[in-house]
Amino acid sequence: MRPLDARERRLVAIGLLVLAIALVWLAVIGPLVGGFSDRAAERAQLKATLARNRKIMAALPVMRAAAEAQRSAAPRFEIAAPSETLAVEALKDRIRHLATDEGFTLASVEDLQADAPAGAVRVRADMTVGLTQLTDTLKRLENEGAYVVVDYISISADQALVLRRLAPMGVRLELTAAYRLTRPKPS
């Protein structure tokens, strides 16, 4: 091997210096700078999370009020009862009370639970009722107590045809209402 002249030695020295600087950069400064940028990104993410959590915390009173409003409105949407049988009885009692209040004759109220969808109770009511009483009864079913769906209504006005004037009608209603199980009351 021939000895290196001064210019080649300088080039080799500069190359070794660049290599040493690159190694120092890769071994020490790079991870140090990378750690700073990683921690800066983590800080930015934590600030965003903190801001989001503060918004959620500020909204808690509103959410609590909405939850309370939903709890207080629950009786409008479903019958609360300890069992399905008691929910059916509550719906039957509601129809009986309507008959008493509106003054019409209730022939029968039957359980149709075999045909009811899950989470609902279903009954059929046969009654003799006048037109005004029928409209008032349907309004009250719509506006009072838990929501009730009228699945079927059949109106027979045979008496009006015979008498040629307004007469009581035979009406059959099939009603469905949602129910929710509650804990039985302790004795």
Secondary structure, DSSP 8 states (H G I E B T S, - for coil): -----HHHHHHHHHHHHHHHHHHHIIIIIHHHHHHHHHHHHHHHHHHHHHHHHHHHHHHHHHHHHHHHHHHHHHHHH-EEESSHHHHHHHHHHHHHHHHHHHT-EEEEEEE-GGG--TTEEEEEEEEEE-HHHHHHHHHHHHHSSS-EEEEEEEEE-HHHHHHTS---EEEEEEEEEEEEE------
